[in-house]
Structures are given as structure tokens and as C-alpha cells.
Amino acid sequence: MPEVIIPGPEGRIEGRYHIGKSATAPIALLLHPHPEHGGTMNNKVVYALYQAFARRGFAVLRFNFRGVGRSQGSFARGEGELSDAASALDWLQTYNPNASACWIAGFSFGAWIGMQLLMRRPEINGFISVAPPANLYDFGFLAPCPTSGLIINGDQDQVVPQESIKKLVDRLSNQRGITIDHRLLKKADHFFTGRIDDLVEQVDNYLDKAIGKPLAIASS
């Protein structure tokens, strides 16, 4: 899990990078929760998703948004963080020019940023959106949503009501050619406390259907 420093709009971006298993390995970018509420690339959900993609042979990058950890800059209400994500994806693509696919996954605030990046980067083939804060941020930009993906949340989420996410899922599912796999994890709160393994099981199940079984078991 090499530490990497990526050039970003506000200076350096701190990241952790897992090298893919082949020259054509698919790539995945992971986005963490809100920087002003303790979100970092070491968040348990983000780390678990990172490992899930790594086990499949992906080249995977997780990083700290500006002002978090050793990343330079300060919180910029989402606009700057979107620029950080775009820079991180540029870096990931530079080191994997022959990647066979491109995925993005985000948790909470990171899910909102990830969906915005999805709209701007047509090379992204799929997404995983964990507990997207549809009650706190406007997701109206997904018109239309450019690709299919997974949305997953807990039925005891104390931050984002189920109804808000269901409205988002219903709106996206009505778009032609888009399939949104929505999974509601029982007895799970916003942070999936004590349910990380169950979350990963659902993500693995979805990825099995979307892209096939893991290519290899990654080292820890």
C-alpha cells in the first residue's frame, strides 16, 4: 500500500495506492466522507471498499481531500474537493494508461463528489455510492445519470433518511438505459458500525454480477 503524493490544485494530495495485477487492470478511485466531520481516506468504510477492489486485481487509489492529513489547502465546500478528485483520477489514469475499466466509489460526502465526477468523466464505467447524502446536497445534476451502479445505505441511518435515498434511486431508475441496484442493509447506521463486513459482502456480490469474480487475492 505505497504512500503517494499527487499534484493537486492547492498543492500536494496525500494518497495510498494499490498497484494493479496487470497492465490492463481496471482502476478504482475511492472518496472519503466530509472533511469537516472527521472524514479521511482511512475511514473504515473507504478502507474496506479499497480492499474490495484490490482483491479483484484493480489498481486502486484513495486519497485525502485538501486540508485533510498531509494534503494541502483547506475545505472548499465541495467545489475544490471535486477538483481534487479530478486530479487524483488524472494521476491514476497516467499510471494506468491501458486500464480496461474505470470505477468510482464514495461514502457519504464522498458519494456526492463521486457522482459529480461521474458526470464530468465519460470514461467512468461504474460507481458505488454508499449512504449518499441526498437530503443534504442536491443530486439534480444527474440528468441523465451516465452509467449504472450500486447505491447502498442502512435502514438505521441517523444522518440520511431512507426516504431521501429512495427518491434519488427512483429518479435515477426511471432514466432510460440505467440500472440502479439499490440495497438497504438492515440494522446498519450511517457509519455501518459493526456492519462493515456485511457492507463489503453486498459490494462484492454486486461486483460479482457487474464485472465477474475476483481476478486474484491481493496481499494486505
C-alpha positions, 0 to 999 in steps of 0.5 A: 500500500505505497504512500503517494503524493499527487499534484493537486490544485492547492498543492500536494494530495496525500494518497495510498495506492494499490498497484494493479495485477496487470497492465490492463487492470481496471482502476478504482478511485475511492472518496472519503466522507466530509472533511469537516466531520472527521472524514479521511481516506482511512475511514473504515468504510473507504478502507474496506471498499479499497480492499474490495477492489484490490482483491479483484486485481484493480489498481486502486487509489484513495486519497485525502481531500485538501486540508485533510492529513498531509494534503494541502489547502483547506475545505472548499465546500465541495467545489475544490474537493471535486477538483481534487478528485479530478486530479487524483483520477488524472494521476491514476489514469497516467499510471494506468494508461491501458486500464480496461475499466474505470470505477468510482466509489464514495461514502457519504460526502464522498458519494456526492463528489463521486457522482459529480465526477461521474458526470464530468468523466465519460470514461467512468464505467461504474460507481458505488455510492454508499449512504449518499447524502441526498437530503443534504446536497442536491443530486439534480445534476444527474440528468441523465445519470451516465452509467449504472451502479450500486447505491447502498445505505442502512435502514438505521441511518441517523444522518440520511433518511431512507426516504431521501435515498429512495427518491434519488434511486427512483429518479435515477431508475426511471432514466432510460438505459440505467440500472440502479441496484439499490440495497438497504442493509438492515440494522446498519447506521450511517457509519455501518458500525459493526456492519462493515463486513456485511457492507463489503459482502453486498459490494462484492456480490454486486461486483460479482454480477457487474464485472465477474469474480475476483481476478486474484487475492491481493496481499494486505 
